[in-house]
Amino acid sequence: MLIEVADISKAYPQAREGESAAVVENLSFAIAEGEFVCIIGPSGCGKSTLLNMIAGFIPPDRGKICFDGRQINRPDPERAVVFQEATLFPWMNLRRNIELGPKAAGVAKTELHRIVNDCLALVDLNCSQQAYPHQLSGGMKQRAALARVLALQPRLLLMDEPFSALDADTREHLQDQLLKICAKRRQTVVFVTHSVEEAAYLADRVIIMGYPPNRCYASLRIQRGQERSRTDKQQMFNILRLRAALKDLSRQLPDGANAPQGCTQQDV
């Protein structure tokens, strides 16, 4: 397993001194190399907190997260993050933004040129490499942000609702581009989303998180034919199963009194 989350808990301080509120409690799961996992669940259930812990931005209070057998205790370019907002430096053109990471890592000039060209081609931005962020559309900015992360050649790609602010056509186009990139690179992805349709279309497996303090409500394996489709019967069935699981979750008390004890494996 590339990622192993072992019995982690995380709480945040409250306004009253000495009090804290648990967001994640005794959460455990594992992710295989090359797997595309989407994480969904109610607002405030700890999806972004979990992603930040896997990235190494914040530590769990208890338990541990291991990457390729090594405990995570700091950020690492092998675990790269794409945020909801495209985090590009406005004073740099697109090419310089993409160069930044590998250049800081000491990549030789010839290799740097090849990496940047490959990443520009992967996201179809060759023609815009001299443009500045303010000259790009929202979708182009997100493609540029993805290219900048891919230039680091990460083993794990962490994505926190990266397409949520985009219009439907642009979002679907970027979903398809991401899948092509993952197929070409055999990229491992952890993708946070609120969209059941997006999760069903992208994921090999969907982890549903419950109300805080939670472990996880269910882990659902997505099954599909040889070709992905947004409209075939299998996709509709996947969506219905995910919606049914979320509806069942909504019957649980928000204080977690009726929450299931641990993550249940199901097949979709």
N, C-alpha and C positions, 0 to 999 in steps of 0.2 A: 504493500500500500504506500502511495506517495504521501498522503496526509492521514494522520491518526489523531483524532480528537478524543482524549481520554478523561472522562468524568470531570469536565471543566465547569466552573461556576464563576459568575461575575456579578458584582453589585455596584451601584453608584451611590455616593453620599446624598442625603436629603437635606432640606433646609434646616431641620432641627439637628443640633449638634449631637453626634454620636449615633444618628440613625442612618440606615442605608436601605436601598430597595434592590432586591435581587432581580436581575434581568435574565440571566441564564443560570441554570442550576443542574448539575450532574448530567451534562450533555456529552454524549459519546457517539461517534460514528467514524467511518474511514472512507477514503476516496482513492480509487485505483488510478495508476498512471494512464493517461489517455482518456479518462472519463470526463463527461460534461455533466456537472451537477448543478441544478437550479435549487435555490432556497426561497421558499415562499412562506407566508404566514401573516397574521394580523399586524397592523401598525404597532410599533413599540415592542415587538416580541423579541428583539435582539438580533435581527438579521445582520444589520450593519456592524453591530458590536462583534458578532462572531467573525465577520469578514476582517475587521480590524485586528482581531486577535490572531487570526491565521497569517495576516500580513506582518505581524510583529510590532504594530503601532502601539498596542496596549497589551498588558499581560493578563492572563486569567488570575483570579484570586486563589483558586484551587484547581488541581488537576494540571494536565499538560497537553500541549499540541506538538506533535512531531512531524517534521518534514523529511522524508527519505531517511527515517530512523533517528534523526537528530532533533532535539528539543528546540523549539523556536523561542528565542529570547530577544530578537531584534529584527528590524526590517532587512531584507536581502533582495537584490535584483533578480534572483531566481524566482521570487514570488512577487510579481508585478501587479499593480492595481490600476484599473480604469474606473474613474469616478463618474458620478452622474453629470457633473459639469466638466467640460473639456478643460483641463488644466494646462494651457499653453502659455508660454511667455510672449506677451504682446509685442515686445521690442525685437523679437526674432522671427525671421521668415520660417515657413514650414520646414524646409530642409534643415535649417540650423536647430530648430526644436527637436527634430528626430535625431540629429547627430549628438545631441547633448549627453545622453546617457553613456553610449559606447565610447565617446571621446573622453569623458571623465574617467572611464575605466581603463584608458590607455590603449585602446584599439588602434592599430597602425592605420595610416592614412588610406592606403589602398584597400584594406579590409573594411574600413569605415565607409568608404565610397560604395562598396558592393552591398554592405548591409543596408544602408539608407536607400539605395536604388531598389533593392529587393522589397523593402517595407513599403515604399511608395507604390510599387507595382501591386503588392498584395491588397492595398486599400484603394487602388485606382486614383491616385493623386499625383501621378507623374507630371501632369500639365499644370499643376498648381504649386509646385515645390518652392517657387520664389514669392508666393503670396504671403501676406501677414495675416494673423488670426482675424483681425477685424474685417478682412476682405472675404472671409469664408462663411458659408452658410452653416447652420447648426449641425447638419449631417456631416458636412465636410470637416468641421471642427472635431467631431467625435471620431471620424476616421483618422484624422491627424493624431489625436490623442492615442488611439489604438496603435497606430504606426510607431509612435514614440515609445510605447511600452514594448511592442514586438521587437524593436531594435535592440532591446536588452537581452533578447533571446531567452526569456524566462521559461522555466519548466512548469510553472503554475501561473495561470492568469486569473486574477481576482477582479470581478466586475460588479460594481454596486449600482444597479439600475441605470446602466449607461445609455439606454435608448428611451427612457421614460418621457423626456421632454420633447421628443421629436414627433412630427406628424406621422400618420399611419404608414404612408407609402415609403417614407425615408426609413422608418423603423424596420419595416419588412425587408427592405433592400440591405440594411446593415446586418440584420439577422442572417440573411443568406450569405453575405460576405464573410461574416464571422465563422459560419459553418464550413465554408470553403477553406478558410485559413486553418481551422482546427483539423480538417481532414488532411491538408497538405503537411502540417507540422506535427500531427498527432498530439495536439495541444491539450493539456489538462486544464479544465475551467471550473471555477466556482462562481456562479452567476446569481446575484440577488435580484429578484423581480417581484412586483405586485401582480403581474399579469399571468393568469392561468394559461391563456392561449400561448403566450411567449414561452412559458415553462414547458408546456406540452410539445411545442414545436422544436425547441432547441435541445432539451435535456435527454440524456441517457437515463437519468434518475432524478427524482424530485424529492427533496427533504422538506417536509412541512413542519414548521416550528409552531408551538402552541403559545398560549398566553403566559406572560412572565408571572412568577419564576417558572421556567419550563425546562424540560429536557428536549425531546422532540416528539411530535405527535405521530408522524408516519414517515416511512421512506418508501416511495413508490417507483418501481421500475417501469420505464416507458418502453413499450414495444411497438414497432412499426414495420412496414414493408421495406423493400429495398430502396424505394424513393420516398423522400419526405414530401408530405402534402399538407396544406393548411385546411383542406376541405374534404378529404376522404373519410370513410367510415371509421377507420382506426384512429385518426386524429380526433374526430368528434367523440369517440369513446374515451380516449385519453382525457380529454377536457372534462367530460361528464364525471369520470372517476375522481379527478382532482377536485372538481367542484363539490362532489358528494363528500369527500374527505374534509374539505373546508367547512361545509355546512354542518357536518357532524362535530367538528371542532368548535363551531360557534355555540353549540349546546353546552359546552363545558363552561363552568364558572370561571370568570376572569381571574379570580384569586387562586386558581389552580386546584381547588378542592376536589374536583372530579377529573383532573388531568390524568391520562394514562401514565403508567410508570415506565418510561423509557421509550425507545424508538421501535416501532413495529415494522417489519419487512412485509411488503405486499407487492404483488405484480399487477401492473396495469396492462 
